[in-house]
Amino acid sequence: MAWYTILFITTFVIFAVKFIMSWFFGDLDMDVDFDGDSDFDTSSAFSFKGLTHFLMGFSAYLLLRSSMETVEKVNGVAHFGAMDYVYATIIGVILTLLLIWGYALALKATHESKNPQDYINNCKGNIYLNLGNGQYSVEAHTPAGTTNVTAFYTSDDLEPGMEVTLVKEGNNILINKEDV
């Protein structure tokens, strides 16, 4: 078996084991920098994960290239030219950059606002308390979660338990009149 085949199998087995372990033991799989923050930055490309991704791309290119008829073979083992190693290195770097990009997207997604107040417009809710003077305490069901808000209506005749649609106008939250 050629060295690039062994490298290919080894790196993909390591990747598969880490991937499967992250599903079952996800809390244990994180990068921690010297400052103690759990994050991913460019220097993490030179970590074990970065090396694994680089070697996956590098060895996959060489393995695929070895199966082509244009490669010189001696005793069944392909002999590559200098440009083959350059292309394999470029593929490995691209996979490492994809790793960094993927982690950056995941980190951005976990830091975006998940405040239910940001999603209050045109959401459904249930009135659970009449506060008087056209004010109601409403439990609003937004895509970011459930929150309690004070909503306004033109009269005091709405009953607790009613399902209503909330509309945000400026800083005020109003109960949609067409719903009632």
Summary of the structure (lengths in Angstrom):
residues: 180
radius of gyration: 28.5
end to end distance: 74.7
largest distance: 90.7
contacts: 467
relative contact order: 0.10
helix: 48%
strand: 25%
